[in-house]
Structures are given as C-alpha cells and as structure tokens.
Amino acid sequence: MEPSSPHAVAPAADEALALRLVGAHRKRVLDPVERFSEIIFGLVMVLTFTGSVSVAESGRQDVRDMLVAALGCNVAWGLVDGVMYVVTSIVERARLAAVLRGIRAAGPAGARAIVLAALPEGVAAVTDEAEADRMAARARALPESRLRAGIRGDDLRGALASGLLVVVATFPPTIPFLFVEEVGRALRLSNAVAVVSLFFAGHWLGKATGVRPWLLGLAMVVLGTVLVALTIALGG
C-alpha cells in the first residue's frame, strides 16, 4: 500500500472545493467578520451623532432630534447594506459560475490552471496538479443548475440580518439619553457604553478570527474614536 501524500485530498474534500469554485456550497448567512463589521459600523455612526451633542447648549428637544436622526441614519444605511449584500452575492455567484464554464470549456492543462487560480492562495499553495485535476473533473460533473446566479433565500436572509445589525447597534449608546435627564451625564454614560460596545465587538471578532481578542478590542476602540473625530471634523 503506497503512503498517502501529505497534500492528498479525499474525494469528498475535492468535491467540497469544487463546489466552492462555483459558490454552490451553502454558506452561513453572515460570517463572523460580516456580523461584527456591521455592529462596529453601526456604533461608529451613532457616535457621530452623540459626539455632536453640545452639553452646554443642547436641551431635551435637541437630544430627541439627535436620537431620531441617529436611528434614521442607521435604518437608511441598513437598507443600503442589505441591498448591497444581495447584489454582491449575485455577482460573486456569477463570477464563480464563469469559472465553472471556463473549466468545462478548457482542456486538461487549462482547467487545471483555472482551478489553481480560483482557489484561495493558501489552499492553492498546497494543491498539486493531480489534486487540481480531480477538482476540475468534479467541477465538470456538477449539474447545470449550479450555474444560476439569481436571488436566493440565503441572500434575502443575509440582507435582513445585515440591515438589522446596523439598526440594533443604534440602541446601546442612545439608551442613557432616554433615562437620564441631565444631558452632560447622559453623554458621558453614552460614550462609556459605546466604548465598551466597541471593545466587546472587537474582542468577539478577535475570538472568531484568531486575532488576540483584547488587542483587537482595544484597536476597535481607538479606530472608532478616530473615525468619529474625523467624521465630526469633516461635518458628518
């Protein structure tokens, strides 16, 4: 019995990679990076509004106007994010379907080159020609239905989740303004809640991606603060 190659890929893995070439695998509605990116974006947008509140000049009506504006802004951006999620998903499947058509139309050497070019860089680096040929063969065997790039249920669920995360991120920093009468104290509490929320969003993102959680959490706090300061300075 011949020893297996250290880079050998089982047939099931070949098929999984072939499916990935054409976007036929079922992915999570939002991956961790997408989820926490939406939350962080929503928090930064809210901070641009709360940061514009003047402690000396703002009254309760000004605060209410600010809260309505912050919610409206994040709802609008949630809609934009949802639409772009659907568009991006369709375009990505269309691109991957074009890869499959190229594999089917090319000869053995050409199909192998297309497979290696389509694989993620780290995977391509450990994939030899025999493995690429097997993936090309399995890609050719996929049904024609894999080539459709229309809207799917996962696209709509992802769009809804994307938009909701931006909107939900509006609420934690605005809660102090709803329950604390004194504007200055409410603003300090709001900023504290926003900083803590940014830290935990970065911390959870770090755990999901393998980056040091506490370091990424601190980085999100610094980055969010800088972005808010720039946005306010530019009149945003």
N, C-alpha and C positions, 0 to 999 in steps of 0.2 A: 504494500500500500504506500503510495507516494505521500510524502509530507505535504501538508497544505501550505500554500504561500501565505506569508504574513499579511499580504494585502488581499487575500481571497475574499470574495463577496459571495454570500449564499444567494441562490436563485431568488429567494424571497426579497432579499435586500436589493438585488438587481432590479426587480420589478418595482420596488418602492422608489428607487432612484429614477427609474424610467417614468413612473407616474409623476414624480416631482418635475421632470423635464417639461411636462405638458400641463402642470397645475391640476392634475386630476386627483391628487390626494385631498383628503378632507382636512382642512386646517382649522385651528381654533379661531373663533370669531375675532378676537383681538389677542395678540400675543402680549406678554408682559411689558415689552418696550412700548407698544402702542397704547396700552392701558395707562401706564404711568406718565407717558408723554402727554396724553390728553389731560390728565389730572393736573400736571405741572403747568401746562399751558393755561388751563382754566384759573388756577391760583394766581399766576402772573397777571392775567387780565384783570382779575378782581383787585389785585394790589395796585394797579394803575389808577383805579377809581378811588379806593380808600386812601391812597397816598396823596390824592389831590384835595382831600378834605382839610380845610383850614380850621384849626382848633379855636382860633380867636374870633373868626368871622362867621362860622357855619352854625346854623340853628337846626332844629329838628326837621323843618321842611327841606333844608338843603341835604340833610342826611337821607331823608326818604327819596329825594330826587336821585341822589347818588346810588342808592340801593336799586332803584328801578332801572337806572341806566346800566349798572353793572350786570344785572340779570338779563336785560335786553341784549346787551353786547354779547354775553356768553351764549344766549339762545341763538343769536344770529350766527356766531361762529360755530356753534354746534351743528346747525343746519348746513353750513358750508363744509365742515369736516365730514358730515355724513354723506353729502353728495360726492365729495372728492374720494371718499373711501370706495363708493360704488364704482366710480369712473376708473380709479386706479386698479381695482380688482379685475374689471373687464379688460383693461389694456394689458395687464400682466398675463391674463389667460390667453389673450390674442397673440401676444409675443411668444408665449410658450407653445401655443398651437402651431405657430410658424416654425418653431424649432422642430417639432414633430414632422411637419410636412417636409422640411429640409432633410431630415434623417431618412424619410421614406423615399425621397427622390434621389438621394445621393448614392454613390457606390460605397463599398465597404470602407475604404480609406476616408472618404468624405464624411460618411456617417459617424465614423469614429472621431474625427476632428470636431464635428458639431457637438457630439456628446461631451467631449472633454471641455469644450469652450463653454457649454451650458452649465456644467457642474460648478458648485461653489469652489473657490480657489483651494481651500484646504482639502476638499474631497478629491478634486482633480489631481492634486499633487501626489496622492497615494493610490491613484487608479491607473492600472496598466492597460495596455492595448486590448488584451483578452477580455478584461472586465468591461471596458468600453464597448467592445463588440457585442458582448452579451446584453448590455443595456440597450444598445441600438436595436438588437433583434427583438427585445421585449417591447421597446417603444413602437416598432413596426407592427407588433401584434395587438396593440391597443385598439379598441373599437373606434369607429369614426365619430361616435358620439362625444368622444373626449375632445374633439376639435371645436365644439361650440363655445363661444365666448359671451353668451348673453348673460343677463342678470340672473343670479341665483338667490335662493333663500338666505344663504350664508352672507351674501353681500348686504342684504337688507338688515339682517340681524347685526352685522358689524357696523353698518351705518348708524343704526339706532343706538347701539352701545357707545360708539364714538361720540355722538352728539350728547347723549345723556351724561357721560363722564365730564364733559366740559361744563355742562349746566350744573351738575351736582357739586363740582368744585367751587361754584359761586358761594355756596351757603356757609361753610365753616367760618371764613373771615368776616362775614356780614352779620352773624348771629349776635355779637356784642352790641351792635348798633340797635338791635331790636329790643334789648332788655336793659341797657344802661342809658340813663337819661343824659348824663354829663358827657359831652362829645369828646373831650380830651381823654377821659378814662376809657371810653368805648374804643377810641382809635388805638390806644396802647394795647388793649386786650385783643383787638382785631389783628394788629401787627404780630402779636405774640402767637395767636392761633395760626396765622399764615406762615410764620417761620417754622413752627412745629410741624404744620402740614407738609411744607416743602421738604423738611428734613425726613419725615417718615416716608414720603413718596420716593425720595431718592434712596432711602435705606431699603425699602422693599424692592425697588428697581435693581439695586446692587445685589440683593439676595437672589433675584431672578436671573441675573446675567453673570454672576460670578465675580463681580467687582466688589471690593471691600465696602460693605454696606454703610458703615459710619462715615467713610471718606466720601462716598457718592452723596450721602445725605447732606454733609457739610457743603459739598460742591454745589448742590441744588439750591441751598440757602444763599450762597454767595452769588451764584448765577442769577437766581430770581431777583435778588436785591439790585444787582447791576442792571438787569433788563428793565425793571420797574423804574429805576432812576433815569435811565436813558429815555424810556418812553415818556415819562413826565416832562423831562427836559426838552424833548422834541415836540411837546404839545399834544401827546397822545392821551 
